[in-house]
Amino acid sequence: MRLETERLILRPWRDADKKPYAAIIGDPDVRRFFPAVGTYADADAGIERARQRLDSFGFSFLAVERKQDGAFMGMLGMAPFRDELRAAIPTNPAVEIGWQLGKQFWGQGYAPEGARAFLDYAWMPLGLPEVVAITYEGNWPSRRVMEKIGMTHDPRGNFEHPDVPSGHKVRPHVLYRITNPALGI
Ligand SMILES: CC(C)(COP(=O)(O)OP(=O)(O)OC[C@H]1O[C@@H](n2cnc3c(N)ncnc32)[C@H](O)[C@@H]1OP(=O)(O)O)[C@@H](O)C(=O)NCCC(=O)NCCS
């Protein structure tokens, strides 16, 4: 799977992405709405999991590259929820979309641009009925991306993230959703 937008290339992961991706998830600013920064081992495991999901489902979280200069920018993509996480969300959604970019790339509309291309792919050729996004309730930059790509907050989907320790500030999560326009709902 490979998607292109005006300014971005969304492509499968390369081993050479592991170090720069580890630097992004190891940045305390990037992870200010997460319980902890990510390590190199987390980056490695995340990339390997994304590769497996691409093999299994035909779509996944992909590497984001800027067309203009080939800069590695981070991660953006879609994947089915893990069973434990899905079970923790009241509306029992199937597929999520998500993003994480290095901070030098923020504020230029890159995440919505890449996410729109992924949603187009979700509707056609994948034919998914719905895509959702989840984030810590206070992660307003991410919530803005969800709004910009036409997603709507569904308060019935609010939940406590099972991977975040009980009582931690970033445990309460919100859910946004968007339906395949071809379904006419
Ligand atoms: C969420 C994220 C992907 C947004 O990407 P982006 O390409 O900057 O998206 P946009 O340019 O559309 O900006 C979205 C919002 O981010 C905020 N923002 C923009 N520049 C910012 C900056 N330099 N610092 C902090 N927030 C900023 C604004 O609220 C903006 O909304 P606005 O356009 O209505 O003002 C990016 O902030 C990021 O990678 N954050 C860290 C990882 C993360 O939290 N991922 C989501 C996990 S659920």
The ligand as an SDF file (V2000), in Angstrom:
LIG
                    3D

 48 50  0  0  0  0  0  0  0  0999 V2000
   -1.8570   15.7880   16.2620 C   0  0  0  0  0  0  0  0  0  0  0  0
   -0.8520   16.1180   15.1680 C   0  0  0  0  0  0  0  0  0  0  0  0
   -0.5910   14.8860   14.3180 C   0  0  0  0  0  0  0  0  0  0  0  0
   -1.4530   17.2300   14.3000 C   0  0  0  0  0  0  0  0  0  0  0  0
   -0.7160   17.3260   13.0770 O   0  0  0  0  0  0  0  0  0  0  0  0
   -0.5820   18.6690   12.2350 P   0  0  0  0  0  0  0  0  0  0  0  0
   -0.0450   18.2790   10.9110 O   0  0  0  0  0  0  0  0  0  0  0  0
    0.1520   19.6760   13.0400 O   0  0  0  0  0  0  0  0  0  0  0  0
   -2.1100   19.1520   12.0870 O   0  0  0  0  0  0  0  0  0  0  0  0
   -2.6170   20.6300   11.7260 P   0  0  0  0  0  0  0  0  0  0  0  0
   -1.5510   21.4040   11.0460 O   0  0  0  0  0  0  0  0  0  0  0  0
   -3.9200   20.4710   11.0650 O   0  0  0  0  0  0  0  0  0  0  0  0
   -2.8570   21.2870   13.1530 O   0  0  0  0  0  0  0  0  0  0  0  0
   -3.8540   20.7480   14.0030 C   0  0  0  0  0  0  0  0  0  0  0  0
   -3.8970   21.5490   15.2920 C   0  0  0  0  0  0  0  0  0  0  0  0
   -2.6580   21.4180   15.9850 O   0  0  0  0  0  0  0  0  0  0  0  0
   -2.4330   22.5930   16.7790 C   0  0  0  0  0  0  0  0  0  0  0  0
   -1.1010   23.0880   16.4780 N   0  0  0  0  0  0  0  0  0  0  0  0
   -0.6530   23.6260   15.3310 C   0  0  0  0  0  0  0  0  0  0  0  0
    0.6350   23.9560   15.4330 N   0  0  0  0  0  0  0  0  0  0  0  0
    1.0290   23.5870   16.6640 C   0  0  0  0  0  0  0  0  0  0  0  0
    2.2440   23.6570   17.3710 C   0  0  0  0  0  0  0  0  0  0  0  0
    3.3460   24.1440   16.7970 N   0  0  0  0  0  0  0  0  0  0  0  0
    2.2820   23.1880   18.6370 N   0  0  0  0  0  0  0  0  0  0  0  0
    1.2050   22.6580   19.2170 C   0  0  0  0  0  0  0  0  0  0  0  0
    0.0100   22.5460   18.5900 N   0  0  0  0  0  0  0  0  0  0  0  0
   -0.0760   23.0200   17.3340 C   0  0  0  0  0  0  0  0  0  0  0  0
   -3.5350   23.5670   16.4420 C   0  0  0  0  0  0  0  0  0  0  0  0
   -4.5350   23.4260   17.4400 O   0  0  0  0  0  0  0  0  0  0  0  0
   -4.0550   23.0410   15.1220 C   0  0  0  0  0  0  0  0  0  0  0  0
   -5.4210   23.3570   14.9070 O   0  0  0  0  0  0  0  0  0  0  0  0
   -5.7750   24.6640   14.0210 P   0  0  0  0  0  0  0  0  0  0  0  0
   -5.2200   24.4170   12.6430 O   0  0  0  0  0  0  0  0  0  0  0  0
   -7.2520   24.7250   14.0570 O   0  0  0  0  0  0  0  0  0  0  0  0
   -5.0940   25.8230   14.6800 O   0  0  0  0  0  0  0  0  0  0  0  0
    0.4910   16.6090   15.7670 C   0  0  0  0  0  0  0  0  0  0  0  0
    0.1960   17.6730   16.6500 O   0  0  0  0  0  0  0  0  0  0  0  0
    1.2300   15.5300   16.5350 C   0  0  0  0  0  0  0  0  0  0  0  0
    1.9310   14.7230   15.9620 O   0  0  0  0  0  0  0  0  0  0  0  0
    1.0960   15.5310   17.8850 N   0  0  0  0  0  0  0  0  0  0  0  0
    1.8250   14.6320   18.7610 C   0  0  0  0  0  0  0  0  0  0  0  0
    1.3620   13.1770   18.6690 C   0  0  0  0  0  0  0  0  0  0  0  0
   -0.0960   13.0130   19.0110 C   0  0  0  0  0  0  0  0  0  0  0  0
   -0.5910   13.5480   19.9980 O   0  0  0  0  0  0  0  0  0  0  0  0
   -0.7680   12.2580   18.1370 N   0  0  0  0  0  0  0  0  0  0  0  0
   -2.1610   11.9510   18.3130 C   0  0  0  0  0  0  0  0  0  0  0  0
   -2.3250   10.8280   19.2430 C   0  0  0  0  0  0  0  0  0  0  0  0
   -4.0690   10.4150   19.3620 S   0  0  0  0  0  0  0  0  0  0  0  0
  1  2  1  0
  2  3  1  0
  2  4  1  0
  2 36  1  0
  4  5  1  0
  5  6  1  0
  6  7  2  0
  6  8  1  0
  6  9  1  0
  9 10  1  0
 10 11  2  0
 10 12  1  0
 10 13  1  0
 13 14  1  0
 14 15  1  0
 15 16  1  0
 15 30  1  0
 16 17  1  0
 17 18  1  0
 17 28  1  0
 18 19  1  0
 18 27  1  0
 19 20  2  0
 20 21  1  0
 21 22  1  0
 21 27  2  0
 22 23  1  0
 22 24  2  0
 24 25  1  0
 25 26  2  0
 26 27  1  0
 28 29  1  0
 28 30  1  0
 30 31  1  0
 31 32  1  0
 32 33  2  0
 32 34  1  0
 32 35  1  0
 36 37  1  0
 36 38  1  0
 38 39  2  0
 38 40  1  0
 40 41  1  0
 41 42  1  0
 42 43  1  0
 43 44  2  0
 43 45  1  0
 45 46  1  0
 46 47  1  0
 47 48  1  0
M  END
$$$$
